[in-house]
């Protein structure tokens, strides 16, 4: 079992309401929340797709029958296939981050006009793992001997409530307690490190401003910034904060429903490591310098979504959503500071992600009273400009093809599963590194009604 698998599998056992990471799909957001949505192109705004609705449009929770309750227990298996190659040197590095497990659980109850509950879900993330023997650890032609990796996770505990205003109109809201964590081991050339320091616009202090250290940095073949722990539950840098969403559904007639929601930009604190958990190393610079890393103002984006569903026949439902993800407001730059007893140094990696429009198309065919078959498409563009894409953060996947089934095993029990295939997307960095990224993802869920 890999370190990544261990982290995501043990999380629910040690903290019932903790969520692990998710691998980049629609940028850093999931392509679908729960197997019903993720087998129908990611549609969520005007269909009943289980308790995962608290992560999207909480008003759809009001589709439950009065006096009933539902428990959903789910697991996601995300399988990214990422590789980076440097044609100028004729070398390729394959990411070892190929299997990420995501647990989720939610309980929702309807009483009269109100529906309410609690749940934990992964909200997003991304990650890669490259061995120390690959070119990723030797940007200056000399190996640092340090693996290259990144693992970002954003999770939340959600508290949703929906209120049926009239027979046709339901409104809802979700309050989220959120957390984020990050591990990173990044090796760059000394020129790239100097460029990141200059881009920060903040002058180094103490020893980092000394001519002696500047001379060493200028002569170094490589420079490495690392903060990564062996904790199975969180990354070395951590933060907590809040999020919220609002939504509504409107039933136009017995066959047509409209829905919409707005997920607010997160309000997470700055991520920080412990005072000595981070290190800064230089080729020829002696022992690594230990200190603290602070990542400033890392936030998840706002999402505006509108959708509709049509019960075309007693056995066939067709649904579509459009989502607008505000990456340009949350991913302008990646800013961090290294502090120790001898001074501090600031680093900025420009991002300038573009806002992303996602089209979700899905259908569900009820084959009989027990079996439902689903399919869908998730169509999007790549939000990361080629100028700023990094092999450690290749959130470049565009489109997804989705399939799934649901099967009622009893009047109160139901299994649902989905399979998502994201075709390979290839981009080239300004440094001439080719990055390819494809995915095969599976989600499984058991629902029990009371």
C-alpha positions in Angstrom: 0.0 0.0 0.0 1.5 3.4 -1.0 1.8 6.4 1.3 -1.0 8.1 -0.6 -3.3 5.2 -0.3 -2.5 4.9 3.4 -3.3 8.6 4.0 -6.8 8.4 2.4 -7.8 5.0 3.7 -6.9 5.7 7.3 -8.4 9.2 7.5 -12.1 8.1 8.2 -10.9 5.6 10.8 -9.0 8.1 12.9 -11.2 11.2 12.3 -14.8 10.4 11.3 -15.4 13.8 9.8 -12.1 14.3 8.0 -11.7 14.3 4.3 -8.6 13.4 2.1 -7.3 14.8 -1.1 -8.7 14.6 -4.5 -6.7 14.6 -7.7 -7.0 17.5 -10.1 -10.0 17.0 -12.6 -11.8 20.3 -13.4 -8.8 22.2 -12.4 -8.5 21.3 -8.7 -12.2 20.4 -8.3 -13.8 17.0 -8.7 -15.5 16.2 -12.0 -18.5 14.9 -10.0 -19.4 14.5 -6.4 -20.7 11.0 -5.6 -21.2 8.2 -8.2 -24.6 9.3 -9.4 -23.3 12.7 -10.4 -20.0 11.4 -11.6 -21.7 8.9 -13.9 -23.9 11.6 -15.5 -21.3 14.1 -16.6 -21.1 15.8 -13.1 -24.7 17.2 -13.2 -25.8 18.2 -9.8 -28.2 21.2 -10.0 -31.6 19.7 -10.7 -31.3 16.0 -9.9 -31.4 13.9 -6.7 -27.8 12.5 -6.5 -27.7 11.7 -2.8 -26.2 13.4 0.1 -23.2 14.7 -1.9 -25.7 17.5 -2.9 -24.4 19.3 0.2 -21.2 19.9 -1.7 -23.0 21.3 -4.7 -26.7 22.5 -4.7 -28.0 21.9 -1.2 -31.6 22.6 -2.3 -31.7 19.2 -4.1 -31.7 17.5 -0.7 -35.3 18.7 -0.5 -36.3 16.0 -3.1 -36.3 13.5 -0.2 -39.7 12.3 0.9 -41.0 13.8 4.2 -40.2 11.7 7.3 -37.3 9.9 5.7 -33.6 9.9 6.4 -30.6 8.6 4.3 -27.1 7.6 5.1 -24.5 7.5 2.3 -21.1 5.9 2.6 -18.8 6.2 -0.3 -15.2 5.6 -1.5 -13.5 7.1 -4.5 -10.5 5.6 -6.3 -8.8 8.2 -8.4 -6.2 6.9 -10.9 -4.1 9.6 -12.5 -1.5 8.8 -15.2 1.0 11.6 -15.3 4.3 11.7 -17.1 6.9 14.5 -17.7 9.5 14.2 -20.4 12.4 16.4 -21.5 13.0 15.7 -25.2 16.2 17.8 -25.3 17.8 15.2 -22.9 15.8 12.2 -24.1 14.5 11.4 -20.6 11.0 10.7 -19.2 9.7 10.6 -15.6 6.5 8.8 -14.7 4.6 10.0 -11.6 4.3 7.4 -8.9 1.1 9.0 -7.6 -1.3 6.6 -9.4 -3.9 5.7 -6.8 -5.7 8.0 -4.4 -8.5 6.8 -2.1 -11.2 9.2 -1.0 -13.7 8.3 1.7 -17.0 10.2 2.2 -20.0 9.9 4.4 -23.2 11.9 4.8 -26.4 11.7 6.8 -29.5 13.7 5.8 -33.1 13.8 7.3 -36.3 15.5 6.1 -38.8 16.7 8.6 -41.7 18.7 7.2 -40.5 21.5 5.0 -36.9 21.2 6.3 -34.1 18.9 5.3 -30.9 19.0 7.2 -27.8 16.8 7.9 -24.0 16.5 8.2 -21.3 15.0 6.0 -17.7 15.0 5.1 -16.4 15.2 1.5 -13.2 16.0 -0.3 -13.5 19.3 -2.1 -10.4 19.1 -4.3 -6.7 18.8 -4.6 -3.9 17.6 -6.8 -0.5 15.7 -6.6 2.4 14.0 -8.2 5.3 11.8 -7.0 8.6 11.6 -8.9 11.5 9.4 -7.9 14.9 11.0 -6.9 16.6 9.3 -9.8 14.5 11.1 -12.4 15.5 14.4 -14.2 12.9 16.2 -12.1 15.5 16.0 -9.3 18.3 17.3 -11.4 17.3 20.5 -13.1 20.8 21.8 -13.3 22.2 18.5 -14.7 23.3 17.4 -11.2 21.0 15.2 -9.1 19.9 16.6 -5.8 19.1 13.0 -4.6 15.8 14.3 -3.3 12.4 13.0 -4.7 10.0 15.5 -6.3 6.5 15.4 -5.0 3.4 17.4 -4.3 0.2 16.5 -2.5 -2.6 19.0 -1.9 -5.8 18.1 -0.1 -8.8 20.2 0.7 -11.7 18.7 2.7 -14.7 19.9 4.6 -17.3 19.0 7.1 -20.6 20.2 5.7 -23.8 21.3 7.5 -26.6 21.7 5.0 -30.2 22.8 5.4 -32.9 23.0 2.7 -36.4 24.6 3.0 -39.4 23.9 0.8 -40.9 27.4 0.3 -43.7 26.1 -1.9 -44.6 22.9 -3.7 -42.4 24.0 -6.6 -39.6 26.1 -4.9 -36.9 24.9 -2.5 -34.0 26.9 -1.3 -30.9 25.6 0.6 -27.6 26.6 2.1 -24.5 24.8 3.4 -21.9 25.9 5.9 -18.5 24.2 5.7 -15.7 23.9 8.1 -12.7 23.4 5.8 -9.1 22.5 6.0 -6.2 22.2 3.6 -2.8 20.5 3.7 0.2 20.4 1.4 3.3 18.4 1.0 5.9 19.6 -1.5 9.4 18.7 -2.5 10.6 20.9 -5.4 14.0 21.0 -7.0 14.8 24.0 -9.3 17.8 25.6 -10.7 19.4 28.3 -8.6 18.3 30.8 -11.3 14.7 29.7 -11.0 14.9 30.0 -7.2 16.3 33.5 -7.6 13.6 34.4 -10.0 10.9 33.2 -7.6 12.5 35.4 -4.8 12.6 38.4 -7.2 9.0 37.8 -8.3 7.8 38.0 -4.6 8.8 41.7 -4.5 10.0 41.2 -0.9 13.7 41.5 -0.1 15.3 38.7 1.8 16.3 39.4 5.4 19.2 38.2 7.6 21.5 35.6 6.3 19.4 35.2 3.1 20.4 38.8 2.2 24.1 38.2 2.8 26.5 38.4 -0.1 28.1 35.1 0.9 24.8 33.2 0.6 23.9 35.0 -2.6 27.2 33.9 -4.1 26.6 30.3 -3.1 23.1 30.4 -4.6 24.4 31.9 -7.8 27.0 29.1 -8.2 24.6 26.2 -7.2 23.5 23.7 -9.8 20.2 23.1 -8.0 18.1 24.4 -5.1 15.5 22.4 -3.2 12.5 23.5 -1.0 11.0 20.6 0.9 8.2 20.2 3.4 6.7 16.7 3.5 5.8 14.6 6.6 5.1 10.9 7.2 1.7 11.6 8.7 -1.0 9.4 7.2 -3.7 12.0 7.6 -2.4 15.5 6.7 0.4 17.3 4.9 3.3 19.2 6.5 1.7 22.6 5.9 -1.9 22.9 7.3 -4.7 25.4 7.6 -8.3 25.6 8.5 -11.2 27.9 7.6 -14.7 28.2 6.3 -16.8 27.9 3.1 -20.4 28.2 2.2 -22.9 27.7 -0.7 -26.4 28.6 -1.5 -28.8 27.1 -4.0 -32.4 26.7 -5.2 -34.5 24.3 -7.3 -37.8 25.1 -9.1 -40.2 22.5 -10.4 -41.7 23.9 -13.6 -44.0 20.9 -14.0 -44.0 17.2 -13.3 -41.3 16.5 -15.8 -39.0 19.6 -15.8 -36.9 21.0 -13.0 -34.4 23.9 -12.9 -31.7 24.5 -10.3 -28.8 26.8 -9.5 -26.2 27.3 -6.9 -23.3 29.5 -5.9 -20.3 28.2 -4.0 -18.4 31.1 -2.3 -14.7 31.4 -2.5 -13.1 29.7 0.5 -11.9 31.6 3.6 -8.9 29.5 4.6 -6.1 30.7 6.9 -2.5 30.7 5.6 -1.0 27.2 5.5 2.0 26.7 7.8 4.4 24.0 8.7 5.9 23.6 12.2 8.9 25.9 12.9 11.5 23.3 11.7 9.5 21.1 9.3 10.7 22.7 6.1 14.1 22.7 4.6 16.0 24.8 2.0 19.0 23.0 0.4 21.6 24.2 -2.2 24.1 22.3 -4.3 27.5 22.9 -2.6 25.8 24.9 0.1 26.4 22.6 3.0 23.7 21.1 5.3 20.1 21.9 4.6 18.7 24.9 6.4 15.6 24.0 8.5 12.8 26.4 9.1 9.1 27.1 8.7 7.2 27.5 5.4 4.1 29.7 5.2 1.8 29.6 2.1 -0.1 32.8 1.8 -3.8 33.0 0.9 -4.3 29.7 -0.8 -8.1 29.5 -1.6 -10.5 27.3 -3.4 -12.5 29.2 -6.1 -16.1 30.4 -6.3 -18.4 28.3 -8.6 -21.6 29.5 -10.2 -23.8 26.7 -11.6 -27.1 26.5 -13.4 -28.9 23.4 -14.6 -32.0 21.6 -15.6 -33.4 18.1 -15.8 -36.1 16.6 -18.0 -38.0 13.4 -17.2 -38.4 12.5 -20.9 -40.3 9.3 -20.1 -41.0 7.2 -17.1 -37.7 5.4 -17.6 -35.4 8.2 -19.1 -34.1 11.3 -17.4 -31.9 13.9 -19.3 -30.0 16.6 -17.4 -27.5 19.4 -18.1 -25.5 21.9 -16.1 -23.2 24.8 -16.9 -20.6 25.7 -14.2 -18.4 28.8 -14.2 -15.3 28.4 -11.9 -13.5 31.5 -10.8 -9.9 30.4 -10.9 -8.6 33.8 -11.9 -9.5 35.2 -8.5 -8.0 32.4 -6.4 -5.0 31.1 -8.4 -3.2 34.3 -9.5 0.0 33.3 -7.8 1.5 30.8 -5.3 3.2 32.7 -2.5 5.3 31.3 0.3 7.9 32.4 2.8 10.8 30.4 4.4 11.7 31.6 8.0 14.3 30.4 10.4 16.4 32.0 13.2 18.8 33.5 10.6 16.2 35.3 8.5 13.6 34.9 5.8 13.1 34.6 2.1 9.9 35.0 0.1 9.1 33.0 -3.1 6.3 33.6 -5.7 5.3 31.2 -8.5 3.1 33.0 -11.0 -0.1 31.0 -11.9 -2.6 33.3 -13.7 -5.2 30.5 -14.1 -8.1 31.3 -16.4 -11.7 31.0 -15.3 -13.1 27.7 -16.4 -16.5 26.9 -18.0 -17.6 23.3 -17.6 -20.5 21.8 -19.5 -22.1 18.7 -17.8 -24.4 16.4 -19.8 -26.0 13.3 -18.4 -28.8 10.8 -18.8 -30.2 8.0 -16.6 -32.2 5.1 -17.9 -34.3 3.0 -15.5 -34.0 -0.5 -16.9 -36.4 -2.0 -14.3 -37.4 -1.3 -10.7 -33.9 -2.3 -9.4 -31.4 -1.3 -12.1 -30.6 2.2 -13.4 -27.9 2.8 -16.1 -26.2 6.2 -16.5 -23.9 8.0 -18.8 -22.5 11.5 -19.3 -19.9 13.9 -20.6 -18.0 16.5 -18.7 -16.5 19.1 -21.2 -14.1 21.8 -20.1 -11.0 23.7 -21.1 -7.6 23.7 -19.4 -7.4 26.6 -16.9 -3.6 26.7 -16.6 -1.7 28.8 -19.2 1.2 26.8 -20.7 3.5 29.6 -19.6 3.0 28.7 -15.9 2.2 25.0 -15.9 4.4 23.0 -13.5 5.1 19.2 -13.6 4.3 19.1 -9.8 0.9 20.7 -10.3 -0.5 19.4 -13.7 -4.2 20.2 -13.2 -4.6 20.1 -17.0 -7.3 17.5 -17.6 -10.1 18.8 -19.9 -12.9 16.3 -20.8 -14.3 13.3 -19.1 -16.5 10.4 -20.4 -18.6 8.8 -17.7 -20.6 5.7 -17.1 -22.4 4.1 -14.1 -25.1 2.0 -12.6 -27.4 2.0 -9.6 -28.9 -1.2 -8.1 -31.5 -1.4 -5.4 -30.7 -4.4 -3.2 -33.7 -3.9 -1.0 -36.5 -1.4 -0.4 -34.1 0.6 1.8 -30.7 -0.3 0.3 -29.0 0.8 -2.9 -25.5 0.5 -4.5 -24.2 3.1 -7.0 -21.0 3.1 -8.9 -19.3 5.2 -11.6 -16.4 5.0 -14.0 -14.8 8.1 -15.4 -12.2 8.2 -18.2 -10.3 11.4 -18.9 -8.4 11.3 -22.2 -4.8 12.3 -22.2 -4.0 16.0 -22.3 -0.4 17.1 -23.3 1.1 20.5 -22.6 4.7 21.9 -22.9 6.3 24.2 -20.4 8.5 27.2 -21.4 11.5 25.1 -20.3 10.7 22.5 -22.9 9.2 19.8 -20.5 6.3 17.9 -22.0 3.6 16.9 -19.5 0.9 14.4 -20.2 -2.1 13.7 -17.9 -4.9 11.2 -18.2 -7.2 9.6 -15.5 -9.3 6.6 -14.7 -11.6 7.2 -11.7 -14.1 5.0 -9.9 -16.6 5.9 -7.2 -18.7 3.5 -5.1 -21.5 4.3 -2.7 -24.0 2.5 -0.5 -27.1 4.3 0.5 -29.5 3.2 3.3 -32.9 4.9 3.9 -34.7 5.0 7.2 
